[in-house]
Amino acid sequence: MYDAIIVLANLMDPTGKLNDETLARLTKATDLLKAGSAPVIVPCGWAYRNDSEICIADAMATHAKDAMGIEKSKIIVETTSRDTVGDAIFTKRNLANLRNWKSVVVVTSAYHAERSQEIFSFVYGQPIEVVSAVSPDTPALRASEETSIEAFRATFSGVDAGDDAAIFERLTSRHPFYNGEIYPRIADSTA
């Protein structure tokens, strides 16, 4: 049994309606929850759309509660993360460390599983299991995953796995989603 099931988001529309890929991930996570694999699910993701203030993690939580019958007490949202790297860092920093979670499982799409496993295992400093939901699989998706994992490796080169302070410093200094290059900088006090 795990302490939590972390479910990664894909996309939603401006009203918070989840796309099929996010729904598949959420369905897989809630199936694991209902099977007793963990006491809670943790949907991840920020309000990434320019035309909506809805955090995708909140949209996933609402769908899990209203459409899938998951009790609100079994859902913990993480709304700071802006990508997979952030999902790993902020679930550990804002939830796992504070709640003394020893083991988590991550749910994502099949094409995204290998990269997610590498990122979460690095951030958590231990092997993290990833469970795959049914998803599309195209050469373009695989190429994007390869480009993204190479960028991750370059960004965190020289940082020790599991070193929370060094990982967070590298995120906020070199990752363009968090250092102010693309989106507003994440500061230590806002995490």
N, C-alpha and C positions, 0 to 999 in steps of 0.2 A: 504494500500500500504506500502511496505517496502522500506528502503533506498538501500538495496542490497540483492542479492541472492548469497549466498556462496555455491559453489559446491565443494564437497570433491572428491578427486581422488581415484582410486583404483590402476590399473596397466597399463603399456604401454610396447611396445617392444623397442629395442635399437634405432629404427628410429623415435620414437614418435607416432607410431600407437597405439591408445587407445584400451584396451580390451573391451569386451562387457559390463562389469559392469560399467566401467568409461563412456562409451558411453551412457548407460541408464541414468546415473546420469546427464550427460551433456545435454541430450535430455530433461529431465524433467526440468532442470534449464532454458534452452532456451525457452521451452514452457511457463514457468512462465513469463519470460522476454517479450515474444511476446504478452502475455495476459495482459501486463501492471502491473504486480505485483510489479515491481521495475524498476528503470532506468538502472541498471547495474547488470552484473553477475561477480562473483569473483572466478575464478578457483584457487585452492590451490595446492601447492606441489613443492618440490625441485627436483633437479637432483639426484635421488636416485639410479640410476643404475650404476654399476661399468663399464659397457661397453658403456655408453652414457653420454654426457654432457647436454642433453636436460632436462630442468625442466618439469615435468609433467603438471604443471600449464600452461606453455607456449604451450605445445602440445595440451592441451584442448582449449586454446584460439585460436590457429591456426585452429583447427578443427571447432570450433564454427563459426569462420569468413569464412573460405573457404568452408566448407561443409554444414553449416547451415544458412549462410547468415546473421550472426550477425555483425553489424557495429563494427569496432575496437574501436570506442569511447564508446561503451557500455560494454567493457570488461576491467576489472582491475585484473591483476594477483598478487598473493601473493606467492612468491617463497622461503620464508624462512622456512616454516613449513615442518616438517618431519613425522608428524602423526596427528591424530585428535586433540590431546591436542595442538600441535603447530598451527594447523589450527585455533583453537579458539583464542589462545593467540595472534598470529601474525596478524590475520584479525582485531582484536580489537586494538592492539597496533599500527600497521602500517597503518591502514585504518580508522576504525570506529572512533577512538578517534580524529584523525587529520581532518576528514571530518564531524565530528559532526553527525554521523549516530545515530539515535535513535532506529531503529528497523531493524533487518536482519532476513532472513529466510535461513535455511540450507537445502541443498539437498544432500541426500546420499542414500545408499541401505536400503531396509526395515529391514534387520537383524541388521544393524548398527545404526538405527535411535534412539533407546532408549539410547544407550551409548552416541551418539553424542549430544542428547538433554541435558543429564545430564552435560556433559563437557562444552558445549557452555553456558548453563544457569549459571553454576558456574563461568566461566571466565567472562562473560558479566555482571554478578550480577543481572540478571533479566531473566524471562522465555523466552526462545528462541524457536520458532516454527521450527520443522523439517519436511520436506516433503520427502516421500519415493519414490524412483524409484523402478521399478520391479527388483528383484534380486534373486539369489539363496538363499536357506534357508536349511541348514543342521545342524545336531547335532554338527558337528565339528565347524562350524561357530558360533553357539550359545555358545559353550564352550569357544571358543577363546574370544568372546565378554565379557563373564563373567569374565574370567581371566584378561582381559584388564581393565575392569571397577574397579575390586578390586585393581589392581595396581595403577590406577589413584587415587582412594580414599585414599590409603595408602600414596602415594607420596604427596598429597595435604592436608592431615589430619592436622587440626589446623589452616589452612589458611582460612580467610574469603572470601566468594564469592564476586567477583567484585573488590578485592583489587589488582590492577594491579601490584604494586611494589612487594608485597609479593608473588603473583603468579609467576611473572617472576623470582624472586630470587629462588623460590622452583624449577622451571623448570630447571634453569641453575645449580643448586646445586645437585638435586636428580634424575632428569629424565635421564636415560642412553642415550637417543638419543640426548641430548642437553648438558650434563655435561662433555663430553669427554670420557666416558666409551666405547661407541660404535662408535660414529662419532665425528668429531672435536667439541669442546665446542663452544657454541653460547655465544658471549660476548655482553654486552649492546651496544657497539658501532657498532656492525654489524647488529643489528635488524632494 
